[in-house]
Amino acid sequence: MLTFVIRRLLLAIPTLLFISLVIFLLLELSPGDPLGDVPLTVPPEVKERMREALGLGRPWPVRYVLWLKQFFYVEPLYWIDGIFRTDFSQGMQRIISFQSRSPVFDVIAQRVPQTLTVVGMSYLIGVMIAIPIGIISAYKQYSWFDQLGTFVSMVGFSMPTFFTGVVLIIIFGVKLQWFPSIYDTTHQVTDWDSFLVQVRQMVMPVTVLALYNAAQISRFMRASMLDNLGQDYVRTARAKGLGERTVVMKHVLRNSLIPVVTVIALGLPAVFGGAIITEQVFKVNGLGQLLISAIHANDIPMVLTLTFIFAILIVIFTLIADILYGILDPRIRYD
C-alpha cells in the first residue's frame, strides 16, 4: 500500500504540472484585459507602467514559471524572541491579486470558512441522508418508500440549484418569512442566540445543496445495492443461516460502497471549491462567489490559483478513494 501511495504521488507531480500549464494557457488565450476598466483619460505611458507593474509585459513562459514558483513558495520561519516567526518582508514572493492588490492566499483564507460552513455542512448532510435511503430503497425495491425516494431524487437532481434556491426564497423567505433570504457573512457566533441566527440563515442554502447531493448519491447507492443483492455470495450467506441484517449490512453494504466511494470522494473537492450558483443566489461570500468576481474582473492570478487548487484537491481525493477501495474490498491489493 505504501509503495502504491508513493508511486501515485510521484505520478501526480507531472500530472499537476501539465494541468497548471493548460489552465495558464487557456487564461492567456482568453479575451479580456485586467486594465480594461482603466479610464480613457489615463495616458498610454502610465497605462504601460501599470502593465509592467502587474507583470503583464513579460513573455508568458516567464510569467508561468514565476507564478508556479510563487504558488509553491513557503514563507521562511526565523527564530526570533524565543519563537518561530514569519519574515513578511518576503512579500514579493507571494501571488498578488490584480483586483484587490492583496496576496491571493490571504483572500482565499478569508473565504474558506464561509464555504466550508455552508457547502461542507450540506455535503455531509446529503451523504448521511443518501446512503440510508439508497440502502432501504434497494432492499425494499418497488415499495412505496422506493417509489417516493425515486421521485424525490429525480426532482432534486433534475431541478437546477438556482431554481430550487429561488423557490425556497420566495416561499420561506418572502411569503412565510421563516428564514432570511440573504446570507449575512459578517455575522459572528458569540452566544446561543447568535448561534440560532446562524442556523436560521444556513437552513435554505444547506437544504438546496443537500437535496442535490443526496439525490445523486442515493441513486448510485441504490443501483449498487441492487447489483450486489443478486450476487451468488448473498445467496450463499443466506443458505448458511446468517441473519438478514448481517447479510445486508456486513456483506452487501461493504461491496456496494465501493463505487459510491468514488462519487463521494470526487464530490469533496466541490466542497472546497464552493457552490458557485448557490452562493450567488443566497449571497454567500465564499470561494464560488470569489471565483465569479475574479473572472468578471479579469483577475488572472486569482482565477489561476483557485482553479489549480481545485485540480490538486481532485487528485488528492482520487488517491484517497483508491486507498479506500483496498479497505472496503479485500480482493483489491496494491502490492
C-alpha positions as a Markdown table, in Angstrom:
| # | Residue | x | y | z |
|---|---|---|---|---|
| 1 | Met | 0.0 | 0.0 | 0.0 |
| 2 | Leu | 2.8 | 2.4 | 0.9 |
| 3 | Thr | 4.6 | 1.7 | -2.4 |
| 4 | Phe | 1.3 | 2.4 | -4.3 |
| 5 | Val | 0.8 | 5.7 | -2.5 |
| 6 | Ile | 4.3 | 6.9 | -3.2 |
| 7 | Arg | 4.0 | 5.9 | -6.8 |
| 8 | Arg | 0.8 | 7.7 | -7.2 |
| 9 | Leu | 2.2 | 10.8 | -5.5 |
| 10 | Leu | 5.2 | 10.8 | -7.8 |
| 11 | Leu | 2.8 | 10.4 | -10.8 |
| 12 | Ala | 0.7 | 13.3 | -9.6 |
| 13 | Ile | 3.6 | 15.8 | -9.9 |
| 14 | Pro | 3.9 | 15.8 | -13.7 |
| 15 | Thr | 0.1 | 15.5 | -14.0 |
| 16 | Leu | -0.5 | 18.7 | -11.9 |
| 17 | Leu | 2.3 | 20.5 | -13.8 |
| 18 | Phe | 0.5 | 19.7 | -17.1 |
| 19 | Ile | -2.8 | 20.8 | -15.7 |
| 20 | Ser | -1.4 | 24.0 | -14.4 |
| 21 | Leu | 0.1 | 24.7 | -17.9 |
| 22 | Val | -3.2 | 24.0 | -19.6 |
| 23 | Ile | -5.1 | 26.3 | -17.2 |
| 24 | Phe | -2.5 | 29.1 | -17.7 |
| 25 | Leu | -2.6 | 28.9 | -21.5 |
| 26 | Leu | -6.4 | 28.9 | -21.5 |
| 27 | Leu | -6.4 | 32.0 | -19.4 |
| 28 | Glu | -3.7 | 33.5 | -21.5 |
| 29 | Leu | -5.7 | 33.0 | -24.7 |
| 30 | Ser | -9.0 | 34.1 | -23.2 |
| 31 | Pro | -10.3 | 37.6 | -24.2 |
| 32 | Gly | -10.1 | 40.5 | -21.7 |
| 33 | Asp | -7.6 | 42.8 | -20.2 |
| 34 | Pro | -7.0 | 43.4 | -16.5 |
| 35 | Leu | -6.6 | 47.1 | -17.3 |
| 36 | Gly | -9.8 | 47.2 | -19.4 |
| 37 | Asp | -11.5 | 49.3 | -16.7 |
| 38 | Val | -8.8 | 52.0 | -16.6 |
| 39 | Pro | -10.3 | 55.4 | -17.5 |
| 40 | Leu | -9.5 | 56.6 | -21.0 |
| 41 | Thr | -8.0 | 59.8 | -19.5 |
| 42 | Val | -5.0 | 57.8 | -18.2 |
| 43 | Pro | -2.0 | 58.5 | -20.5 |
| 44 | Pro | -0.7 | 55.5 | -22.5 |
| 45 | Glu | 2.7 | 55.7 | -20.8 |
| 46 | Val | 1.1 | 55.5 | -17.4 |
| 47 | Lys | -1.0 | 52.5 | -18.5 |
| 48 | Glu | 2.1 | 50.8 | -19.8 |
| 49 | Arg | 3.8 | 51.3 | -16.5 |
| 50 | Met | 0.8 | 49.8 | -14.8 |
| 51 | Arg | 1.0 | 46.8 | -17.1 |
| 52 | Glu | 4.7 | 46.4 | -16.2 |
| 53 | Ala | 3.9 | 46.6 | -12.5 |
| 54 | Leu | 1.4 | 43.8 | -12.8 |
| 55 | Gly | 4.0 | 41.7 | -14.7 |
| 56 | Leu | 2.0 | 41.6 | -17.9 |
| 57 | Gly | 4.8 | 42.9 | -20.1 |
| 58 | Arg | 6.9 | 39.7 | -19.7 |
| 59 | Pro | 6.6 | 36.7 | -22.0 |
| 60 | Trp | 4.1 | 34.1 | -21.0 |
| 61 | Pro | 6.7 | 31.3 | -20.2 |
| 62 | Val | 8.4 | 33.6 | -17.8 |
| 63 | Arg | 5.1 | 34.6 | -16.1 |
| 64 | Tyr | 4.1 | 30.9 | -15.9 |
| 65 | Val | 7.3 | 29.8 | -14.2 |
| 66 | Leu | 7.2 | 32.8 | -11.9 |
| 67 | Trp | 3.6 | 32.0 | -10.9 |
| 68 | Leu | 4.4 | 28.4 | -10.3 |
| 69 | Lys | 7.4 | 29.4 | -8.1 |
| 70 | Gln | 5.1 | 31.8 | -6.1 |
| 71 | Phe | 2.4 | 29.2 | -5.7 |
| 72 | Phe | 4.6 | 26.6 | -4.0 |
| 73 | Tyr | 6.6 | 29.2 | -2.1 |
| 74 | Val | 6.6 | 28.9 | 1.7 |
| 75 | Glu | 7.3 | 31.8 | 3.9 |
| 76 | Pro | 10.6 | 31.2 | 5.8 |
| 77 | Leu | 10.5 | 30.9 | 9.5 |
| 78 | Tyr | 13.0 | 32.6 | 11.8 |
| 79 | Trp | 13.9 | 32.1 | 15.4 |
| 80 | Ile | 13.0 | 35.5 | 17.0 |
| 81 | Asp | 12.4 | 36.2 | 20.6 |
| 82 | Gly | 12.4 | 32.6 | 21.5 |
| 83 | Ile | 9.6 | 31.6 | 19.0 |
| 84 | Phe | 9.4 | 31.0 | 15.3 |
| 85 | Arg | 8.2 | 34.0 | 13.3 |
| 86 | Thr | 7.5 | 34.6 | 9.6 |
| 87 | Asp | 9.5 | 37.1 | 7.7 |
| 88 | Phe | 6.8 | 39.1 | 5.9 |
| 89 | Ser | 9.5 | 41.2 | 4.2 |
| 90 | Gln | 9.5 | 38.4 | 1.5 |
| 91 | Gly | 6.1 | 39.6 | 0.3 |
| 92 | Met | 7.3 | 39.9 | -3.3 |
| 93 | Gln | 7.4 | 36.1 | -3.4 |
| 94 | Arg | 3.6 | 35.9 | -2.9 |
| 95 | Ile | 0.9 | 35.9 | -5.6 |
| 96 | Ile | -0.8 | 39.2 | -5.7 |
| 97 | Ser | -4.4 | 39.6 | -6.9 |
| 98 | Phe | -5.0 | 42.2 | -9.7 |
| 99 | Gln | -8.4 | 43.1 | -8.2 |
| 100 | Ser | -7.6 | 43.6 | -4.5 |
| 101 | Arg | -3.8 | 44.1 | -4.7 |
| 102 | Ser | -3.7 | 41.7 | -1.7 |
| 103 | Pro | -2.0 | 38.3 | -1.5 |
| 104 | Val | -4.2 | 35.7 | -3.2 |
| 105 | Phe | -3.9 | 33.1 | -0.5 |
| 106 | Asp | -4.9 | 35.7 | 2.2 |
| 107 | Val | -8.1 | 36.4 | 0.3 |
| 108 | Ile | -8.8 | 32.7 | -0.2 |
| 109 | Ala | -8.2 | 32.1 | 3.5 |
| 110 | Gln | -10.8 | 34.7 | 4.4 |
| 111 | Arg | -13.4 | 33.0 | 2.2 |
| 112 | Val | -12.8 | 29.3 | 3.1 |
| 113 | Pro | -14.7 | 29.4 | 6.5 |
| 114 | Gln | -17.9 | 30.6 | 4.8 |
| 115 | Thr | -17.6 | 27.9 | 2.1 |
| 116 | Leu | -16.9 | 25.1 | 4.4 |
| 117 | Thr | -19.7 | 26.1 | 6.8 |
| 118 | Val | -22.4 | 26.1 | 4.1 |
| 119 | Val | -21.2 | 23.8 | 1.4 |
| 120 | Gly | -19.4 | 21.4 | 3.8 |
| 121 | Met | -22.4 | 21.0 | 6.0 |
| 122 | Ser | -24.7 | 20.5 | 3.1 |
| 123 | Tyr | -22.5 | 17.8 | 1.6 |
| 124 | Leu | -22.2 | 16.0 | 5.0 |
| 125 | Ile | -26.0 | 16.1 | 5.4 |
| 126 | Gly | -26.5 | 14.9 | 1.8 |
| 127 | Val | -24.3 | 11.9 | 2.3 |
| 128 | Met | -25.9 | 11.0 | 5.6 |
| 129 | Ile | -29.3 | 11.1 | 4.0 |
| 130 | Ala | -28.4 | 9.5 | 0.7 |
| 131 | Ile | -26.8 | 6.3 | 2.0 |
| 132 | Pro | -29.7 | 5.1 | 4.2 |
| 133 | Ile | -32.2 | 6.0 | 1.5 |
| 134 | Gly | -30.3 | 4.1 | -1.1 |
| 135 | Ile | -30.0 | 1.0 | 1.1 |
| 136 | Ile | -33.7 | 0.9 | 2.1 |
| 137 | Ser | -34.8 | 1.6 | -1.5 |
| 138 | Ala | -32.8 | -1.2 | -2.9 |
| 139 | Tyr | -33.8 | -3.7 | -0.2 |
| 140 | Lys | -37.5 | -2.8 | -0.5 |
| 141 | Gln | -37.5 | -2.4 | -4.2 |
| 142 | Tyr | -40.8 | -1.1 | -5.8 |
| 143 | Ser | -42.2 | -0.4 | -2.3 |
| 144 | Trp | -43.9 | 2.9 | -1.5 |
| 145 | Phe | -40.6 | 4.1 | 0.1 |
| 146 | Asp | -38.6 | 3.2 | -3.0 |
| 147 | Gln | -41.2 | 5.0 | -5.2 |
| 148 | Leu | -41.1 | 8.1 | -3.0 |
| 149 | Gly | -37.3 | 8.1 | -2.8 |
| 150 | Thr | -37.0 | 7.7 | -6.6 |
| 151 | Phe | -39.4 | 10.6 | -7.2 |
| 152 | Val | -37.7 | 12.9 | -4.7 |
| 153 | Ser | -34.2 | 12.1 | -6.0 |
| 154 | Met | -35.3 | 12.7 | -9.6 |
| 155 | Val | -36.8 | 16.1 | -8.6 |
| 156 | Gly | -33.7 | 17.0 | -6.6 |
| 157 | Phe | -31.2 | 16.0 | -9.3 |
| 158 | Ser | -33.1 | 17.4 | -12.3 |
| 159 | Met | -34.0 | 20.8 | -10.9 |
| 160 | Pro | -31.1 | 23.2 | -11.0 |
| 161 | Thr | -29.9 | 24.7 | -7.7 |
| 162 | Phe | -30.6 | 28.3 | -8.8 |
| 163 | Phe | -34.2 | 27.4 | -9.4 |
| 164 | Thr | -34.6 | 25.5 | -6.1 |
| 165 | Gly | -32.9 | 28.3 | -4.3 |
| 166 | Val | -35.2 | 31.0 | -5.7 |
| 167 | Val | -38.3 | 28.8 | -4.9 |
| 168 | Leu | -37.2 | 28.5 | -1.3 |
| 169 | Ile | -36.5 | 32.2 | -1.1 |
| 170 | Ile | -40.0 | 33.1 | -2.4 |
| 171 | Ile | -41.8 | 30.6 | -0.1 |
| 172 | Phe | -39.8 | 30.6 | 3.1 |
| 173 | Gly | -38.0 | 33.9 | 2.8 |
| 174 | Val | -40.6 | 36.3 | 1.3 |
| 175 | Lys | -44.0 | 34.7 | 1.9 |
| 176 | Leu | -43.6 | 33.0 | 5.2 |
| 177 | Gln | -40.5 | 34.9 | 6.4 |
| 178 | Trp | -39.3 | 32.0 | 8.4 |
| 179 | Phe | -35.7 | 32.3 | 7.2 |
| 180 | Pro | -33.5 | 35.2 | 5.9 |
| 181 | Ser | -33.2 | 35.2 | 2.1 |
| 182 | Ile | -29.7 | 36.7 | 2.2 |
| 183 | Tyr | -26.8 | 35.1 | 4.0 |
| 184 | Asp | -25.0 | 37.5 | 6.3 |
| 185 | Thr | -21.3 | 36.7 | 6.0 |
| 186 | Thr | -20.4 | 39.3 | 8.7 |
| 187 | His | -22.4 | 37.5 | 11.4 |
| 188 | Gln | -20.4 | 36.1 | 14.3 |
| 189 | Val | -21.4 | 33.4 | 16.7 |
| 190 | Thr | -20.8 | 34.6 | 20.3 |
| 191 | Asp | -23.7 | 33.1 | 22.3 |
| 192 | Trp | -26.7 | 30.8 | 21.9 |
| 193 | Asp | -28.9 | 33.5 | 20.3 |
| 194 | Ser | -26.3 | 34.3 | 17.7 |
| 195 | Phe | -25.9 | 30.6 | 17.1 |
| 196 | Leu | -29.6 | 30.2 | 16.3 |
| 197 | Val | -29.4 | 33.2 | 13.9 |
| 198 | Gln | -26.5 | 31.4 | 12.1 |
| 199 | Val | -28.5 | 28.2 | 11.9 |
| 200 | Arg | -31.6 | 30.0 | 10.5 |
| 201 | Gln | -29.6 | 31.7 | 7.7 |
| 202 | Met | -27.9 | 28.4 | 6.8 |
| 203 | Val | -31.1 | 26.4 | 6.5 |
| 204 | Met | -32.1 | 27.4 | 2.9 |
| 205 | Pro | -28.7 | 27.2 | 1.2 |
| 206 | Val | -27.8 | 24.0 | 3.0 |
| 207 | Thr | -31.2 | 22.5 | 2.1 |
| 208 | Val | -30.7 | 23.3 | -1.6 |
| 209 | Leu | -27.2 | 21.8 | -1.8 |
| 210 | Ala | -28.0 | 18.8 | 0.4 |
| 211 | Leu | -31.1 | 17.9 | -1.7 |
| 212 | Tyr | -28.9 | 18.0 | -4.9 |
| 213 | Asn | -26.1 | 15.9 | -3.4 |
| 214 | Ala | -28.4 | 13.4 | -1.7 |
| 215 | Ala | -30.4 | 12.9 | -5.0 |
| 216 | Gln | -27.2 | 12.0 | -6.9 |
| 217 | Ile | -25.5 | 9.8 | -4.2 |
| 218 | Ser | -28.7 | 7.9 | -3.3 |
| 219 | Arg | -29.2 | 6.8 | -6.9 |
| 220 | Phe | -25.7 | 5.4 | -7.0 |
| 221 | Met | -26.2 | 3.7 | -3.7 |
| 222 | Arg | -29.5 | 2.1 | -4.7 |
| 223 | Ala | -28.1 | 0.8 | -8.1 |
| 224 | Ser | -25.0 | -0.6 | -6.4 |
| 225 | Met | -27.1 | -2.4 | -3.7 |
| 226 | Leu | -29.4 | -3.9 | -6.2 |
| 227 | Asp | -26.5 | -5.2 | -8.2 |
| 228 | Asn | -24.9 | -6.9 | -5.2 |
| 229 | Leu | -28.2 | -8.2 | -3.7 |
| 230 | Gly | -28.5 | -10.6 | -6.7 |
| 231 | Gln | -25.0 | -12.0 | -6.4 |
| 232 | Asp | -24.2 | -15.6 | -5.6 |
| 233 | Tyr | -22.3 | -14.8 | -2.4 |
| 234 | Val | -25.5 | -13.3 | -1.0 |
| 235 | Arg | -27.5 | -16.5 | -1.6 |
| 236 | Thr | -24.7 | -18.5 | -0.1 |
| 237 | Ala | -24.6 | -16.3 | 3.0 |
| 238 | Arg | -28.4 | -16.8 | 3.4 |
| 239 | Ala | -28.1 | -20.5 | 2.8 |
| 240 | Lys | -25.6 | -20.7 | 5.7 |
| 241 | Gly | -28.2 | -19.3 | 8.0 |
| 242 | Leu | -26.8 | -15.8 | 8.5 |
| 243 | Gly | -29.3 | -13.2 | 9.6 |
| 244 | Glu | -30.8 | -10.9 | 7.0 |
| 245 | Arg | -29.3 | -7.9 | 8.9 |
| 246 | Thr | -25.8 | -9.4 | 8.8 |
| 247 | Val | -26.1 | -10.3 | 5.1 |
| 248 | Val | -27.2 | -6.8 | 4.1 |
| 249 | Met | -25.2 | -4.6 | 6.4 |
| 250 | Lys | -21.9 | -6.6 | 6.6 |
| 251 | His | -21.6 | -8.3 | 3.2 |
| 252 | Val | -23.8 | -6.4 | 0.7 |
| 253 | Leu | -23.3 | -2.9 | 2.0 |
| 254 | Arg | -19.5 | -3.2 | 2.1 |
| 255 | Asn | -19.2 | -4.2 | -1.5 |
| 256 | Ser | -21.9 | -1.7 | -2.6 |
| 257 | Leu | -19.9 | 1.2 | -1.1 |
| 258 | Ile | -17.0 | 0.7 | -3.5 |
| 259 | Pro | -18.5 | 2.6 | -6.5 |
| 260 | Val | -20.3 | 5.1 | -4.1 |
| 261 | Val | -16.9 | 6.0 | -2.5 |
| 262 | Thr | -15.7 | 7.2 | -5.9 |
| 263 | Val | -18.8 | 9.5 | -6.2 |
| 264 | Ile | -18.4 | 10.9 | -2.7 |
| 265 | Ala | -14.6 | 11.4 | -3.0 |
| 266 | Leu | -14.8 | 13.1 | -6.3 |
| 267 | Gly | -17.6 | 15.4 | -5.0 |
| 268 | Leu | -15.5 | 16.5 | -2.0 |
| 269 | Pro | -13.3 | 19.0 | -4.0 |
| 270 | Ala | -16.5 | 20.8 | -4.8 |
| 271 | Val | -17.0 | 21.4 | -1.1 |
| 272 | Phe | -13.7 | 23.4 | -1.0 |
| 273 | Gly | -14.4 | 24.9 | -4.4 |
| 274 | Gly | -17.7 | 26.3 | -3.3 |
| 275 | Ala | -21.2 | 26.2 | -4.8 |
| 276 | Ile | -20.8 | 28.9 | -7.4 |
| 277 | Ile | -24.5 | 29.2 | -8.3 |
| 278 | Thr | -26.0 | 28.7 | -4.8 |
| 279 | Glu | -23.5 | 31.2 | -3.3 |
| 280 | Gln | -24.6 | 33.8 | -5.9 |
| 281 | Val | -28.3 | 33.2 | -5.1 |
| 282 | Phe | -28.0 | 33.5 | -1.3 |
| 283 | Lys | -25.1 | 36.0 | -1.4 |
| 284 | Val | -22.7 | 33.7 | 0.5 |
| 285 | Asn | -19.3 | 35.3 | 0.4 |
| 286 | Gly | -17.4 | 32.1 | -0.3 |
| 287 | Leu | -14.9 | 30.8 | -2.8 |
| 288 | Gly | -17.5 | 30.3 | -5.5 |
| 289 | Gln | -18.5 | 34.0 | -5.4 |
| 290 | Leu | -14.8 | 34.9 | -5.3 |
| 291 | Leu | -14.2 | 32.9 | -8.5 |
| 292 | Ile | -17.1 | 34.6 | -10.3 |
| 293 | Ser | -15.9 | 38.1 | -9.2 |
| 294 | Ala | -12.3 | 37.3 | -10.3 |
| 295 | Ile | -13.5 | 36.2 | -13.7 |
| 296 | His | -15.5 | 39.4 | -14.2 |
| 297 | Ala | -12.5 | 41.5 | -13.2 |
| 298 | Asn | -10.0 | 39.5 | -15.3 |
| 299 | Asp | -8.1 | 38.8 | -12.1 |
| 300 | Ile | -5.9 | 36.1 | -13.7 |
| 301 | Pro | -3.7 | 35.3 | -10.6 |
| 302 | Met | -6.9 | 34.7 | -8.5 |
| 303 | Val | -8.6 | 32.6 | -11.2 |
| 304 | Leu | -5.5 | 30.6 | -12.0 |
| 305 | Thr | -4.7 | 29.9 | -8.3 |
| 306 | Leu | -8.3 | 28.8 | -7.5 |
| 307 | Thr | -8.7 | 26.5 | -10.4 |
| 308 | Phe | -5.3 | 24.9 | -9.7 |
| 309 | Ile | -6.2 | 24.4 | -6.1 |
| 310 | Phe | -9.4 | 22.6 | -7.3 |
| 311 | Ala | -7.2 | 20.4 | -9.5 |
| 312 | Ile | -4.9 | 19.5 | -6.6 |
| 313 | Leu | -7.9 | 18.6 | -4.5 |
| 314 | Ile | -9.3 | 16.3 | -7.2 |
| 315 | Val | -6.0 | 14.4 | -7.5 |
| 316 | Ile | -5.8 | 14.1 | -3.7 |
| 317 | Phe | -9.3 | 12.8 | -3.2 |
| 318 | Thr | -9.0 | 10.4 | -6.1 |
| 319 | Leu | -6.0 | 8.9 | -4.3 |
| 320 | Ile | -8.0 | 8.7 | -1.1 |
| 321 | Ala | -10.8 | 6.9 | -3.0 |
| 322 | Asp | -8.3 | 4.3 | -4.4 |
| 323 | Ile | -7.0 | 3.7 | -0.9 |
| 324 | Leu | -10.5 | 3.2 | 0.5 |
| 325 | Tyr | -11.1 | 0.5 | -2.3 |
| 326 | Gly | -8.4 | -1.6 | -0.6 |
| 327 | Ile | -10.0 | -1.2 | 2.8 |
| 328 | Leu | -13.6 | -2.0 | 1.6 |
| 329 | Asp | -12.8 | -4.8 | -0.7 |
| 330 | Pro | -10.2 | -7.4 | 0.4 |
| 331 | Arg | -9.8 | -8.6 | -3.2 |
| 332 | Ile | -8.2 | -5.4 | -4.1 |
| 333 | Arg | -4.5 | -5.3 | -3.4 |
| 334 | Tyr | -1.9 | -2.7 | -4.4 |
| 335 | Asp | 1.2 | -4.8 | -3.7 |
